[in-house]
């Protein structure tokens, strides 16, 4: 039996490995998405499939939808295997799918899709639940800091992964690029296997959390709030895309500033992680549930800022100020709501039940996508003043409801 100091050191090593494994997996995943676009459209001589644009777009949308729904599609296997086995197996499935594409054989495209979607669906919920298991006996401040750091890894991977993919694809072609992402995935899988092989932390956290589905009503409100949040995120993303910026009459300099505002979630999340580390070091406690509600209310303020900007017909510098404020508020909301909400969901029940909760949370973005982009090229909720005003009211109402129905103060 491990002594308490040895056990604490082992847990510290695991906590240090968790963000690195997540960073490697997300880096590999986002890189694969970027390479896949080139792979589907490049000619055969360049290592691609040379598909017509319409067929390539259909296949890529099938891939994107499968990845978005992956936590639900693979939920049965994840629950049966348990988070420890499912996490490691999922990483190895993803790497195996990438190796299939490295062969540049068109007949292996659908097996790749099956392996990748299944692997992502098994890994992501499991990894978040395992992180919660490590934090079961920690104070809320420590748990919030850990999940904020993990979420920061996801944000960084979403930026660095595609940039790396573009570079390696141009330098070596899609097959070798897929081989590179597969190698990274295999390294992450090996690290995950080593991490989950340590029995102590998972056994200690096994019987924590509310029994059964006692937290289901609260989780339902939280997931509904996540749909509102991601609807705003996608709506703002569309608003500051190329056609959206044309409506605001922004010049080239202003458009470059919008890019900085769009990256606000990254640096604000980094600041939040540093602040939480300072609070933990000082021994101060936070109420995670209250911060989640504050983050959701800030989402409402961001939506209100976008609504006012569009309703008043602001243009030029005034429009930049309004949209910039909305994007910064959205970044603050993301730094509070996304990681802390996920921490609350993953910690609300025992591991196998928590897998169901986390899967529902992760597919909330897909539900939001269906609201904002109901069809190819169609404009849904989230692109005009009325839509943003509706989102503002929904976010604030959800924040009040969430704070009142929480079964435990997390």
ABEGO torsion letter per residue (X at the ends): XBBAAAAAAAAAAAAAAAAAAAAAAAAAAAAAAAAAAAAAABBAAAGBAGBBAAAAAAAAAAAAAAAAAAAAAAAAAAAAAEAAAAAAAAAAAAAAAAAAAAAGBAAAAAAAAAAAAAAAAAAAAAAAAAAAAAAAABBAAAAAAAAAAAAAAAAAAAAAAAAAAAAAAAAAEAAAAAAAAAAAAAAAAAAAAAAAABAAAAAAAAABEBBEAAAAAAAAAAAAAAAAAAAAAAAAAAAABAAAAAAAGBBAAAAAAAAAAAAAAAAAAAAAAAAAAAAAAAGBBBBAAAAAAAAAAAAAAAAAAAAAAAAAGBBEAAAAAAAAAAAAAAAAAAAAAAAAAAAAAAAABBAAAAAAAAAAAAAAAAAAAAAABABBGBBBBGABAAAAAAAAAAAAAAAAAAAAABABBX
